[in-house]
Amino acid sequence: MTPRSRLRRITLDGQLLGYWEREAARLEALAAATRFIWQRRRYLRKAETARSKAELSRRREAARGNGGASET
């Protein structure tokens, strides 16, 4: 059994960090595969928004002292 001090607590910000990073990667893959320039721009804008949301969660985790820990 692992001592309590070694257990890593998964916070909502930690979960959101992983989610937004995966979402940004998914949107970038869609942008790379799309045929039309306007669709590519839209996907890239959404990916940038997802990365900024991940950064916000990363800063909250760092402020909490978890060092950006996520479920992934």
PDB file of N, CA, C, O and CB in Angstrom:
ATOM      1  N   MET A   1       0.829  -1.181   0.000  1.00  0.00           N
ATOM      2  CA  MET A   1       0.000   0.000   0.000  1.00  0.00           C
ATOM      3  C   MET A   1       0.877   1.250   0.000  1.00  0.00           C
ATOM      4  O   MET A   1       1.880   1.311   0.711  1.00  0.00           O
ATOM      5  CB  MET A   1      -0.945  -0.005   1.207  1.00  0.00           C
ATOM      6  N   THR A   2       0.503   2.223  -0.783  1.00  0.00           N
ATOM      7  CA  THR A   2       1.277   3.457  -0.891  1.00  0.00           C
ATOM      8  C   THR A   2       0.936   4.400   0.251  1.00  0.00           C
ATOM      9  O   THR A   2      -0.239   4.587   0.566  1.00  0.00           O
ATOM     10  CB  THR A   2       1.020   4.142  -2.242  1.00  0.00           C
ATOM     11  N   PRO A   3       1.950   5.001   0.881  1.00  0.00           N
ATOM     12  CA  PRO A   3       1.669   5.977   1.945  1.00  0.00           C
ATOM     13  C   PRO A   3       0.876   7.162   1.402  1.00  0.00           C
ATOM     14  O   PRO A   3       0.993   7.513   0.228  1.00  0.00           O
ATOM     15  CB  PRO A   3       2.982   6.472   2.586  1.00  0.00           C
ATOM     16  N   ARG A   4       0.080   7.764   2.255  1.00  0.00           N
ATOM     17  CA  ARG A   4      -0.769   8.882   1.845  1.00  0.00           C
ATOM     18  C   ARG A   4       0.025  10.038   1.243  1.00  0.00           C
ATOM     19  O   ARG A   4      -0.445  10.699   0.317  1.00  0.00           O
ATOM     20  CB  ARG A   4      -1.566   9.380   3.026  1.00  0.00           C
ATOM     21  N   SER A   5       1.220  10.282   1.762  1.00  0.00           N
ATOM     22  CA  SER A   5       2.012  11.412   1.282  1.00  0.00           C
ATOM     23  C   SER A   5       2.442  11.237  -0.172  1.00  0.00           C
ATOM     24  O   SER A   5       2.763  12.218  -0.843  1.00  0.00           O
ATOM     25  CB  SER A   5       3.236  11.598   2.161  1.00  0.00           C
ATOM     26  N   ARG A   6       2.453  10.015  -0.657  1.00  0.00           N
ATOM     27  CA  ARG A   6       2.897   9.767  -2.025  1.00  0.00           C
ATOM     28  C   ARG A   6       1.753   9.757  -3.031  1.00  0.00           C
ATOM     29  O   ARG A   6       1.994   9.770  -4.238  1.00  0.00           O
ATOM     30  CB  ARG A   6       3.631   8.458  -2.090  1.00  0.00           C
ATOM     31  N   LEU A   7       0.521   9.733  -2.556  1.00  0.00           N
ATOM     32  CA  LEU A   7      -0.617   9.743  -3.466  1.00  0.00           C
ATOM     33  C   LEU A   7      -0.744  11.104  -4.123  1.00  0.00           C
ATOM     34  O   LEU A   7      -0.649  12.134  -3.456  1.00  0.00           O
ATOM     35  CB  LEU A   7      -1.912   9.380  -2.726  1.00  0.00           C
ATOM     36  N   ARG A   8      -0.956  11.109  -5.414  1.00  0.00           N
ATOM     37  CA  ARG A   8      -1.111  12.362  -6.135  1.00  0.00           C
ATOM     38  C   ARG A   8      -2.591  12.656  -6.287  1.00  0.00           C
ATOM     39  O   ARG A   8      -3.350  11.833  -6.799  1.00  0.00           O
ATOM     40  CB  ARG A   8      -0.411  12.305  -7.518  1.00  0.00           C
ATOM     41  N   ARG A   9      -2.987  13.816  -5.846  1.00  0.00           N
ATOM     42  CA  ARG A   9      -4.384  14.208  -5.901  1.00  0.00           C
ATOM     43  C   ARG A   9      -4.696  14.777  -7.278  1.00  0.00           C
ATOM     44  O   ARG A   9      -4.027  15.698  -7.747  1.00  0.00           O
ATOM     45  CB  ARG A   9      -4.714  15.233  -4.795  1.00  0.00           C
ATOM     46  N   ILE A  10      -5.709  14.226  -7.915  1.00  0.00           N
ATOM     47  CA  ILE A  10      -6.130  14.715  -9.221  1.00  0.00           C
ATOM     48  C   ILE A  10      -7.158  15.812  -8.996  1.00  0.00           C
ATOM     49  O   ILE A  10      -8.214  15.579  -8.409  1.00  0.00           O
ATOM     50  CB  ILE A  10      -6.713  13.561 -10.108  1.00  0.00           C
ATOM     51  N   THR A  11      -6.842  16.998  -9.464  1.00  0.00           N
ATOM     52  CA  THR A  11      -7.751  18.131  -9.317  1.00  0.00           C
ATOM     53  C   THR A  11      -8.465  18.384 -10.633  1.00  0.00           C
ATOM     54  O   THR A  11      -8.083  17.849 -11.674  1.00  0.00           O
ATOM     55  CB  THR A  11      -6.991  19.396  -8.858  1.00  0.00           C
ATOM     56  N   LEU A  12      -9.496  19.198 -10.578  1.00  0.00           N
ATOM     57  CA  LEU A  12     -10.213  19.563 -11.793  1.00  0.00           C
ATOM     58  C   LEU A  12      -9.281  20.264 -12.771  1.00  0.00           C
ATOM     59  O   LEU A  12      -9.333  19.996 -13.972  1.00  0.00           O
ATOM     60  CB  LEU A  12     -11.412  20.460 -11.463  1.00  0.00           C
ATOM     61  N   ASP A  13      -8.432  21.155 -12.278  1.00  0.00           N
ATOM     62  CA  ASP A  13      -7.495  21.832 -13.173  1.00  0.00           C
ATOM     63  C   ASP A  13      -6.522  20.847 -13.805  1.00  0.00           C
ATOM     64  O   ASP A  13      -6.138  21.013 -14.963  1.00  0.00           O
ATOM     65  CB  ASP A  13      -6.726  22.913 -12.417  1.00  0.00           C
ATOM     66  N   GLY A  14      -6.123  19.833 -13.067  1.00  0.00           N
ATOM     67  CA  GLY A  14      -5.258  18.804 -13.623  1.00  0.00           C
ATOM     68  C   GLY A  14      -5.942  18.036 -14.739  1.00  0.00           C
ATOM     69  O   GLY A  14      -5.326  17.729 -15.760  1.00  0.00           O
ATOM     70  N   GLN A  15      -7.208  17.728 -14.545  1.00  0.00           N
ATOM     71  CA  GLN A  15      -7.969  17.037 -15.581  1.00  0.00           C
ATOM     72  C   GLN A  15      -8.180  17.936 -16.794  1.00  0.00           C
ATOM     73  O   GLN A  15      -8.058  17.494 -17.936  1.00  0.00           O
ATOM     74  CB  GLN A  15      -9.319  16.569 -15.031  1.00  0.00           C
ATOM     75  N   LEU A  16      -8.499  19.209 -16.532  1.00  0.00           N
ATOM     76  CA  LEU A  16      -8.714  20.149 -17.633  1.00  0.00           C
ATOM     77  C   LEU A  16      -7.440  20.374 -18.433  1.00  0.00           C
ATOM     78  O   LEU A  16      -7.492  20.533 -19.652  1.00  0.00           O
ATOM     79  CB  LEU A  16      -9.231  21.478 -17.099  1.00  0.00           C
ATOM     80  N   LEU A  17      -6.314  20.387 -17.766  1.00  0.00           N
ATOM     81  CA  LEU A  17      -5.037  20.566 -18.445  1.00  0.00           C
ATOM     82  C   LEU A  17      -4.845  19.472 -19.494  1.00  0.00           C
ATOM     83  O   LEU A  17      -4.528  19.757 -20.649  1.00  0.00           O
ATOM     84  CB  LEU A  17      -3.873  20.555 -17.430  1.00  0.00           C
ATOM     85  N   GLY A  18      -5.038  18.227 -19.085  1.00  0.00           N
ATOM     86  CA  GLY A  18      -4.916  17.113 -20.026  1.00  0.00           C
ATOM     87  C   GLY A  18      -5.936  17.188 -21.144  1.00  0.00           C
ATOM     88  O   GLY A  18      -5.613  16.935 -22.304  1.00  0.00           O
ATOM     89  N   TYR A  19      -7.167  17.533 -20.799  1.00  0.00           N
ATOM     90  CA  TYR A  19      -8.229  17.624 -21.802  1.00  0.00           C
ATOM     91  C   TYR A  19      -7.901  18.671 -22.859  1.00  0.00           C
ATOM     92  O   TYR A  19      -7.981  18.388 -24.055  1.00  0.00           O
ATOM     93  CB  TYR A  19      -9.567  17.956 -21.134  1.00  0.00           C
ATOM     94  N   TRP A  20      -7.529  19.887 -22.430  1.00  0.00           N
ATOM     95  CA  TRP A  20      -7.282  20.962 -23.397  1.00  0.00           C
ATOM     96  C   TRP A  20      -6.053  20.684 -24.251  1.00  0.00           C
ATOM     97  O   TRP A  20      -6.014  21.082 -25.415  1.00  0.00           O
ATOM     98  CB  TRP A  20      -7.115  22.292 -22.676  1.00  0.00           C
ATOM     99  N   GLU A  21      -5.048  20.009 -23.696  1.00  0.00           N
ATOM    100  CA  GLU A  21      -3.883  19.643 -24.507  1.00  0.00           C
ATOM    101  C   GLU A  21      -4.265  18.620 -25.575  1.00  0.00           C
ATOM    102  O   GLU A  21      -3.830  18.723 -26.722  1.00  0.00           O
ATOM    103  CB  GLU A  21      -2.759  19.082 -23.615  1.00  0.00           C
ATOM    104  N   ARG A  22      -5.075  17.640 -25.200  1.00  0.00           N
ATOM    105  CA  ARG A  22      -5.536  16.645 -26.185  1.00  0.00           C
ATOM    106  C   ARG A  22      -6.422  17.289 -27.242  1.00  0.00           C
ATOM    107  O   ARG A  22      -6.333  16.956 -28.424  1.00  0.00           O
ATOM    108  CB  ARG A  22      -6.302  15.507 -25.487  1.00  0.00           C
ATOM    109  N   GLU A  23      -7.281  18.217 -26.811  1.00  0.00           N
ATOM    110  CA  GLU A  23      -8.178  18.894 -27.748  1.00  0.00           C
ATOM    111  C   GLU A  23      -7.382  19.741 -28.744  1.00  0.00           C
ATOM    112  O   GLU A  23      -7.709  19.761 -29.930  1.00  0.00           O
ATOM    113  CB  GLU A  23      -9.187  19.776 -26.984  1.00  0.00           C
ATOM    114  N   ALA A  24      -6.353  20.432 -28.284  1.00  0.00           N
ATOM    115  CA  ALA A  24      -5.511  21.231 -29.180  1.00  0.00           C
ATOM    116  C   ALA A  24      -4.832  20.332 -30.212  1.00  0.00           C
ATOM    117  O   ALA A  24      -4.769  20.681 -31.390  1.00  0.00           O
ATOM    118  CB  ALA A  24      -4.450  22.021 -28.373  1.00  0.00           C
ATOM    119  N   ALA A  25      -4.328  19.188 -29.782  1.00  0.00           N
ATOM    120  CA  ALA A  25      -3.685  18.252 -30.710  1.00  0.00           C
ATOM    121  C   ALA A  25      -4.694  17.722 -31.729  1.00  0.00           C
ATOM    122  O   ALA A  25      -4.375  17.594 -32.911  1.00  0.00           O
ATOM    123  CB  ALA A  25      -3.043  17.080 -29.937  1.00  0.00           C
ATOM    124  N   ARG A  26      -5.899  17.416 -31.277  1.00  0.00           N
ATOM    125  CA  ARG A  26      -6.942  16.921 -32.186  1.00  0.00           C
ATOM    126  C   ARG A  26      -7.303  17.969 -33.230  1.00  0.00           C
ATOM    127  O   ARG A  26      -7.441  17.656 -34.412  1.00  0.00           O
ATOM    128  CB  ARG A  26      -8.197  16.516 -31.397  1.00  0.00           C
ATOM    129  N   LEU A  27      -7.456  19.214 -32.788  1.00  0.00           N
ATOM    130  CA  LEU A  27      -7.815  20.289 -33.711  1.00  0.00           C
ATOM    131  C   LEU A  27      -6.693  20.570 -34.708  1.00  0.00           C
ATOM    132  O   LEU A  27      -6.961  20.874 -35.871  1.00  0.00           O
ATOM    133  CB  LEU A  27      -8.152  21.558 -32.934  1.00  0.00           C
ATOM    134  N   GLU A  28      -5.451  20.474 -34.268  1.00  0.00           N
ATOM    135  CA  GLU A  28      -4.330  20.666 -35.187  1.00  0.00           C
ATOM    136  C   GLU A  28      -4.283  19.555 -36.231  1.00  0.00           C
ATOM    137  O   GLU A  28      -3.949  19.807 -37.389  1.00  0.00           O
ATOM    138  CB  GLU A  28      -3.005  20.719 -34.414  1.00  0.00           C
ATOM    139  N   ALA A  29      -4.615  18.330 -35.832  1.00  0.00           N
ATOM    140  CA  ALA A  29      -4.663  17.224 -36.790  1.00  0.00           C
ATOM    141  C   ALA A  29      -5.774  17.451 -37.808  1.00  0.00           C
ATOM    142  O   ALA A  29      -5.594  17.190 -38.998  1.00  0.00           O
ATOM    143  CB  ALA A  29      -4.871  15.881 -36.061  1.00  0.00           C
ATOM    144  N   LEU A  30      -6.917  17.935 -37.345  1.00  0.00           N
ATOM    145  CA  LEU A  30      -8.006  18.251 -38.271  1.00  0.00           C
ATOM    146  C   LEU A  30      -7.598  19.364 -39.232  1.00  0.00           C
ATOM    147  O   LEU A  30      -7.912  19.308 -40.421  1.00  0.00           O
ATOM    148  CB  LEU A  30      -9.269  18.658 -37.496  1.00  0.00           C
ATOM    149  N   ALA A  31      -6.903  20.369 -38.719  1.00  0.00           N
ATOM    150  CA  ALA A  31      -6.456  21.483 -39.559  1.00  0.00           C
ATOM    151  C   ALA A  31      -5.494  20.990 -40.638  1.00  0.00           C
ATOM    152  O   ALA A  31      -5.547  21.448 -41.779  1.00  0.00           O
ATOM    153  CB  ALA A  31      -5.781  22.572 -38.701  1.00  0.00           C
ATOM    154  N   ALA A  32      -4.623  20.066 -40.278  1.00  0.00           N
ATOM    155  CA  ALA A  32      -3.656  19.545 -41.241  1.00  0.00           C
ATOM    156  C   ALA A  32      -4.330  18.721 -42.338  1.00  0.00           C
ATOM    157  O   ALA A  32      -3.826  18.638 -43.458  1.00  0.00           O
ATOM    158  CB  ALA A  32      -2.613  18.700 -40.527  1.00  0.00           C
ATOM    159  N   ALA A  33      -5.463  18.117 -42.010  1.00  0.00           N
ATOM    160  CA  ALA A  33      -6.133  17.238 -42.966  1.00  0.00           C
ATOM    161  C   ALA A  33      -7.224  17.927 -43.774  1.00  0.00           C
ATOM    162  O   ALA A  33      -7.767  17.336 -44.707  1.00  0.00           O
ATOM    163  CB  ALA A  33      -6.721  16.075 -42.244  1.00  0.00           C
ATOM    164  N   THR A  34      -7.550  19.161 -43.430  1.00  0.00           N
ATOM    165  CA  THR A  34      -8.668  19.813 -44.100  1.00  0.00           C
ATOM    166  C   THR A  34      -8.277  20.325 -45.482  1.00  0.00           C
ATOM    167  O   THR A  34      -7.105  20.579 -45.762  1.00  0.00           O
ATOM    168  CB  THR A  34      -9.190  20.960 -43.252  1.00  0.00           C
ATOM    169  N   ARG A  35      -9.262  20.468 -46.318  1.00  0.00           N
ATOM    170  CA  ARG A  35      -9.031  20.850 -47.706  1.00  0.00           C
ATOM    171  C   ARG A  35      -9.088  22.356 -47.905  1.00  0.00           C
ATOM    172  O   ARG A  35      -8.344  22.907 -48.717  1.00  0.00           O
ATOM    173  CB  ARG A  35     -10.044  20.180 -48.602  1.00  0.00           C
ATOM    174  N   PHE A  36      -9.958  23.015 -47.175  1.00  0.00           N
ATOM    175  CA  PHE A  36     -10.193  24.437 -47.402  1.00  0.00           C
ATOM    176  C   PHE A  36      -9.424  25.284 -46.397  1.00  0.00           C
ATOM    177  O   PHE A  36      -9.335  24.941 -45.218  1.00  0.00           O
ATOM    178  CB  PHE A  36     -11.686  24.751 -47.320  1.00  0.00           C
ATOM    179  N   ILE A  37      -8.868  26.399 -46.879  1.00  0.00           N
ATOM    180  CA  ILE A  37      -8.070  27.294 -46.042  1.00  0.00           C
ATOM    181  C   ILE A  37      -8.902  27.878 -44.905  1.00  0.00           C
ATOM    182  O   ILE A  37      -8.412  27.991 -43.782  1.00  0.00           O
ATOM    183  CB  ILE A  37      -7.476  28.421 -46.887  1.00  0.00           C
ATOM    184  N   TRP A  38     -10.151  28.250 -45.177  1.00  0.00           N
ATOM    185  CA  TRP A  38     -10.971  28.863 -44.128  1.00  0.00           C
ATOM    186  C   TRP A  38     -11.232  27.878 -42.992  1.00  0.00           C
ATOM    187  O   TRP A  38     -11.306  28.273 -41.829  1.00  0.00           O
ATOM    188  CB  TRP A  38     -12.303  29.361 -44.709  1.00  0.00           C
ATOM    189  N   GLN A  39     -11.373  26.592 -43.331  1.00  0.00           N
ATOM    190  CA  GLN A  39     -11.552  25.585 -42.281  1.00  0.00           C
ATOM    191  C   GLN A  39     -10.266  25.418 -41.478  1.00  0.00           C
ATOM    192  O   GLN A  39     -10.302  25.290 -40.254  1.00  0.00           O
ATOM    193  CB  GLN A  39     -11.980  24.233 -42.891  1.00  0.00           C
ATOM    194  N   ARG A  40      -9.135  25.420 -42.170  1.00  0.00           N
ATOM    195  CA  ARG A  40      -7.847  25.277 -41.492  1.00  0.00           C
ATOM    196  C   ARG A  40      -7.638  26.413 -40.497  1.00  0.00           C
ATOM    197  O   ARG A  40      -7.225  26.185 -39.360  1.00  0.00           O
ATOM    198  CB  ARG A  40      -6.697  25.247 -42.515  1.00  0.00           C
ATOM    199  N   ARG A  41      -7.929  27.647 -40.936  1.00  0.00           N
ATOM    200  CA  ARG A  41      -7.773  28.796 -40.038  1.00  0.00           C
ATOM    201  C   ARG A  41      -8.663  28.663 -38.813  1.00  0.00           C
ATOM    202  O   ARG A  41      -8.237  28.944 -37.693  1.00  0.00           O
ATOM    203  CB  ARG A  41      -8.093  30.098 -40.774  1.00  0.00           C
ATOM    204  N   ARG A  42      -9.890  28.237 -39.027  1.00  0.00           N
ATOM    205  CA  ARG A  42     -10.837  28.079 -37.916  1.00  0.00           C
ATOM    206  C   ARG A  42     -10.347  27.026 -36.912  1.00  0.00           C
ATOM    207  O   ARG A  42     -10.383  27.261 -35.705  1.00  0.00           O
ATOM    208  CB  ARG A  42     -12.227  27.687 -38.454  1.00  0.00           C
ATOM    209  N   TYR A  43      -9.893  25.872 -37.406  1.00  0.00           N
ATOM    210  CA  TYR A  43      -9.370  24.827 -36.523  1.00  0.00           C
ATOM    211  C   TYR A  43      -8.133  25.306 -35.767  1.00  0.00           C
ATOM    212  O   TYR A  43      -7.972  25.005 -34.584  1.00  0.00           O
ATOM    213  CB  TYR A  43      -9.036  23.570 -37.330  1.00  0.00           C
ATOM    214  N   LEU A  44      -7.262  26.046 -36.443  1.00  0.00           N
ATOM    215  CA  LEU A  44      -6.058  26.543 -35.777  1.00  0.00           C
ATOM    216  C   LEU A  44      -6.393  27.577 -34.712  1.00  0.00           C
ATOM    217  O   LEU A  44      -5.740  27.626 -33.670  1.00  0.00           O
ATOM    218  CB  LEU A  44      -5.100  27.144 -36.797  1.00  0.00           C
ATOM    219  N   ARG A  45      -7.404  28.404 -34.963  1.00  0.00           N
ATOM    220  CA  ARG A  45      -7.842  29.361 -33.935  1.00  0.00           C
ATOM    221  C   ARG A  45      -8.400  28.628 -32.723  1.00  0.00           C
ATOM    222  O   ARG A  45      -8.116  28.993 -31.582  1.00  0.00           O
ATOM    223  CB  ARG A  45      -8.904  30.326 -34.505  1.00  0.00           C
ATOM    224  N   LYS A  46      -9.196  27.591 -32.976  1.00  0.00           N
ATOM    225  CA  LYS A  46      -9.746  26.804 -31.867  1.00  0.00           C
ATOM    226  C   LYS A  46      -8.631  26.099 -31.096  1.00  0.00           C
ATOM    227  O   LYS A  46      -8.691  26.000 -29.871  1.00  0.00           O
ATOM    228  CB  LYS A  46     -10.763  25.770 -32.391  1.00  0.00           C
ATOM    229  N   ALA A  47      -7.615  25.611 -31.808  1.00  0.00           N
ATOM    230  CA  ALA A  47      -6.486  24.954 -31.144  1.00  0.00           C
ATOM    231  C   ALA A  47      -5.734  25.947 -30.266  1.00  0.00           C
ATOM    232  O   ALA A  47      -5.316  25.604 -29.161  1.00  0.00           O
ATOM    233  CB  ALA A  47      -5.532  24.331 -32.183  1.00  0.00           C
ATOM    234  N   GLU A  48      -5.560  27.170 -30.748  1.00  0.00           N
ATOM    235  CA  GLU A  48      -4.885  28.200 -29.954  1.00  0.00           C
ATOM    236  C   GLU A  48      -5.691  28.526 -28.693  1.00  0.00           C
ATOM    237  O   GLU A  48      -5.119  28.710 -27.618  1.00  0.00           O
ATOM    238  CB  GLU A  48      -4.672  29.477 -30.796  1.00  0.00           C
ATOM    239  N   THR A  49      -7.006  28.595 -28.825  1.00  0.00           N
ATOM    240  CA  THR A  49      -7.864  28.828 -27.660  1.00  0.00           C
ATOM    241  C   THR A  49      -7.721  27.684 -26.654  1.00  0.00           C
ATOM    242  O   THR A  49      -7.645  27.918 -25.448  1.00  0.00           O
ATOM    243  CB  THR A  49      -9.341  28.978 -28.095  1.00  0.00           C
ATOM    244  N   ALA A  50      -7.686  26.457 -27.152  1.00  0.00           N
ATOM    245  CA  ALA A  50      -7.529  25.295 -26.270  1.00  0.00           C
ATOM    246  C   ALA A  50      -6.183  25.343 -25.548  1.00  0.00           C
ATOM    247  O   ALA A  50      -6.109  25.031 -24.359  1.00  0.00           O
ATOM    248  CB  ALA A  50      -7.655  23.984 -27.075  1.00  0.00           C
ATOM    249  N   ARG A  51      -5.114  25.731 -26.259  1.00  0.00           N
ATOM    250  CA  ARG A  51      -3.801  25.837 -25.619  1.00  0.00           C
ATOM    251  C   ARG A  51      -3.789  26.913 -24.537  1.00  0.00           C
ATOM    252  O   ARG A  51      -3.158  26.741 -23.495  1.00  0.00           O
ATOM    253  CB  ARG A  51      -2.727  26.139 -26.662  1.00  0.00           C
ATOM    254  N   SER A  52      -4.490  28.025 -24.784  1.00  0.00           N
ATOM    255  CA  SER A  52      -4.525  29.082 -23.762  1.00  0.00           C
ATOM    256  C   SER A  52      -5.306  28.621 -22.529  1.00  0.00           C
ATOM    257  O   SER A  52      -4.954  28.979 -21.405  1.00  0.00           O
ATOM    258  CB  SER A  52      -5.157  30.371 -24.338  1.00  0.00           C
ATOM    259  N   LYS A  53      -6.358  27.835 -22.733  1.00  0.00           N
ATOM    260  CA  LYS A  53      -7.102  27.292 -21.594  1.00  0.00           C
ATOM    261  C   LYS A  53      -6.252  26.286 -20.820  1.00  0.00           C
ATOM    262  O   LYS A  53      -6.322  26.223 -19.592  1.00  0.00           O
ATOM    263  CB  LYS A  53      -8.408  26.628 -22.071  1.00  0.00           C
ATOM    264  N   ALA A  54      -5.451  25.504 -21.538  1.00  0.00           N
ATOM    265  CA  ALA A  54      -4.545  24.563 -20.868  1.00  0.00           C
ATOM    266  C   ALA A  54      -3.513  25.321 -20.048  1.00  0.00           C
ATOM    267  O   ALA A  54      -3.174  24.908 -18.938  1.00  0.00           O
ATOM    268  CB  ALA A  54      -3.843  23.650 -21.898  1.00  0.00           C
ATOM    269  N   GLU A  55      -3.014  26.420 -20.583  1.00  0.00           N
ATOM    270  CA  GLU A  55      -2.025  27.220 -19.853  1.00  0.00           C
ATOM    271  C   GLU A  55      -2.626  27.806 -18.578  1.00  0.00           C
ATOM    272  O   GLU A  55      -1.958  27.860 -17.546  1.00  0.00           O
ATOM    273  CB  GLU A  55      -1.483  28.347 -20.745  1.00  0.00           C
ATOM    274  N   LEU A  56      -3.869  28.241 -18.644  1.00  0.00           N
ATOM    275  CA  LEU A  56      -4.548  28.760 -17.456  1.00  0.00           C
ATOM    276  C   LEU A  56      -4.644  27.678 -16.377  1.00  0.00           C
ATOM    277  O   LEU A  56      -4.367  27.939 -15.206  1.00  0.00           O
ATOM    278  CB  LEU A  56      -5.957  29.278 -17.822  1.00  0.00           C
ATOM    279  N   SER A  57      -5.032  26.481 -16.769  1.00  0.00           N
ATOM    280  CA  SER A  57      -5.110  25.375 -15.807  1.00  0.00           C
ATOM    281  C   SER A  57      -3.726  25.018 -15.278  1.00  0.00           C
ATOM    282  O   SER A  57      -3.580  24.683 -14.102  1.00  0.00           O
ATOM    283  CB  SER A  57      -5.762  24.140 -16.456  1.00  0.00           C
ATOM    284  N   ARG A  58      -2.704  25.086 -16.139  1.00  0.00           N
ATOM    285  CA  ARG A  58      -1.335  24.797 -15.712  1.00  0.00           C
ATOM    286  C   ARG A  58      -0.877  25.798 -14.648  1.00  0.00           C
ATOM    287  O   ARG A  58      -0.246  25.418 -13.662  1.00  0.00           O
ATOM    288  CB  ARG A  58      -0.376  24.827 -16.921  1.00  0.00           C
ATOM    289  N   ARG A  59      -1.198  27.081 -14.854  1.00  0.00           N
ATOM    290  CA  ARG A  59      -0.824  28.103 -13.869  1.00  0.00           C
ATOM    291  C   ARG A  59      -1.557  27.884 -12.550  1.00  0.00           C
ATOM    292  O   ARG A  59      -0.971  28.057 -11.482  1.00  0.00           O
ATOM    293  CB  ARG A  59      -1.127  29.510 -14.411  1.00  0.00           C
ATOM    294  N   ARG A  60      -2.828  27.505 -12.615  1.00  0.00           N
ATOM    295  CA  ARG A  60      -3.586  27.240 -11.387  1.00  0.00           C
ATOM    296  C   ARG A  60      -2.999  26.059 -10.627  1.00  0.00           C
ATOM    297  O   ARG A  60      -2.902  26.087  -9.400  1.00  0.00           O
ATOM    298  CB  ARG A  60      -5.061  26.971 -11.713  1.00  0.00           C
ATOM    299  N   GLU A  61      -2.607  25.019 -11.363  1.00  0.00           N
ATOM    300  CA  GLU A  61      -1.990  23.855 -10.726  1.00  0.00           C
ATOM    301  C   GLU A  61      -0.663  24.235 -10.087  1.00  0.00           C
ATOM    302  O   GLU A  61      -0.360  23.795  -8.978  1.00  0.00           O
ATOM    303  CB  GLU A  61      -1.783  22.725 -11.746  1.00  0.00           C
ATOM    304  N   ALA A  62       0.125  25.042 -10.770  1.00  0.00           N
ATOM    305  CA  ALA A  62       1.414  25.463 -10.220  1.00  0.00           C
ATOM    306  C   ALA A  62       1.203  26.303  -8.964  1.00  0.00           C
ATOM    307  O   ALA A  62       1.950  26.168  -7.995  1.00  0.00           O
ATOM    308  CB  ALA A  62       2.221  26.259 -11.270  1.00  0.00           C
ATOM    309  N   ALA A  63       0.195  27.164  -8.975  1.00  0.00           N
ATOM    310  CA  ALA A  63      -0.106  27.984  -7.801  1.00  0.00           C
ATOM    311  C   ALA A  63      -0.567  27.112  -6.636  1.00  0.00           C
ATOM    312  O   ALA A  63      -0.314  27.432  -5.475  1.00  0.00           O
ATOM    313  CB  ALA A  63      -1.181  29.031  -8.138  1.00  0.00           C
ATOM    314  N   ARG A  64      -1.235  26.023  -6.950  1.00  0.00           N
ATOM    315  CA  ARG A  64      -1.713  25.105  -5.918  1.00  0.00           C
ATOM    316  C   ARG A  64      -0.553  24.282  -5.358  1.00  0.00           C
ATOM    317  O   ARG A  64      -0.623  23.782  -4.235  1.00  0.00           O
ATOM    318  CB  ARG A  64      -2.806  24.176  -6.484  1.00  0.00           C
ATOM    319  N   GLY A  65       0.505  24.146  -6.144  1.00  0.00           N
ATOM    320  CA  GLY A  65       1.668  23.401  -5.686  1.00  0.00           C
ATOM    321  C   GLY A  65       1.769  22.006  -6.254  1.00  0.00           C
ATOM    322  O   GLY A  65       2.620  21.228  -5.820  1.00  0.00           O
ATOM    323  N   ASN A  66       0.920  21.662  -7.221  1.00  0.00           N
ATOM    324  CA  ASN A  66       0.954  20.328  -7.817  1.00  0.00           C
ATOM    325  C   ASN A  66       1.882  20.259  -9.021  1.00  0.00           C
ATOM    326  O   ASN A  66       2.088  19.180  -9.577  1.00  0.00           O
ATOM    327  CB  ASN A  66      -0.440  19.905  -8.224  1.00  0.00           C
ATOM    328  N   GLY A  67       2.438  21.376  -9.427  1.00  0.00           N
ATOM    329  CA  GLY A  67       3.410  21.372 -10.512  1.00  0.00           C
ATOM    330  C   GLY A  67       2.877  20.933 -11.850  1.00  0.00           C
ATOM    331  O   GLY A  67       3.622  20.345 -12.635  1.00  0.00           O
ATOM    332  N   GLY A  68       1.614  21.193 -12.148  1.00  0.00           N
ATOM    333  CA  GLY A  68       1.055  20.842 -13.449  1.00  0.00           C
ATOM    334  C   GLY A  68       0.702  19.382 -13.593  1.00  0.00           C
ATOM    335  O   GLY A  68       0.619  18.877 -14.712  1.00  0.00           O
ATOM    336  N   ALA A  69       0.493  18.694 -12.496  1.00  0.00           N
ATOM    337  CA  ALA A  69       0.137  17.277 -12.548  1.00  0.00           C
ATOM    338  C   ALA A  69      -1.218  17.105 -13.213  1.00  0.00           C
ATOM    339  O   ALA A  69      -2.143  17.881 -12.976  1.00  0.00           O
ATOM    340  CB  ALA A  69       0.123  16.661 -11.135  1.00  0.00           C
ATOM    341  N   SER A  70      -1.321  16.089 -14.039  1.00  0.00           N
ATOM    342  CA  SER A  70      -2.597  15.807 -14.690  1.00  0.00           C
ATOM    343  C   SER A  70      -2.861  14.315 -14.636  1.00  0.00           C
ATOM    344  O   SER A  70      -2.019  13.537 -14.188  1.00  0.00           O
ATOM    345  CB  SER A  70      -2.604  16.314 -16.154  1.00  0.00           C
ATOM    346  N   GLU A  71      -4.020  13.931 -15.090  1.00  0.00           N
ATOM    347  CA  GLU A  71      -4.386  12.521 -15.046  1.00  0.00           C
ATOM    348  C   GLU A  71      -3.692  11.719 -16.125  1.00  0.00           C
ATOM    349  O   GLU A  71      -3.666  10.490 -16.057  1.00  0.00           O
ATOM    350  CB  GLU A  71      -5.878  12.365 -15.179  1.00  0.00           C
ATOM    351  N   THR A  72      -3.127  12.390 -17.126  1.00  0.00           N
ATOM    352  CA  THR A  72      -2.500  11.681 -18.241  1.00  0.00           C
ATOM    353  C   THR A  72      -1.054  11.397 -17.997  1.00  0.00           C
ATOM    354  O   THR A  72      -0.389  10.805 -18.847  1.00  0.00           O
ATOM    355  CB  THR A  72      -2.640  12.460 -19.500  1.00  0.00           C
TER     356      THR A  72
END
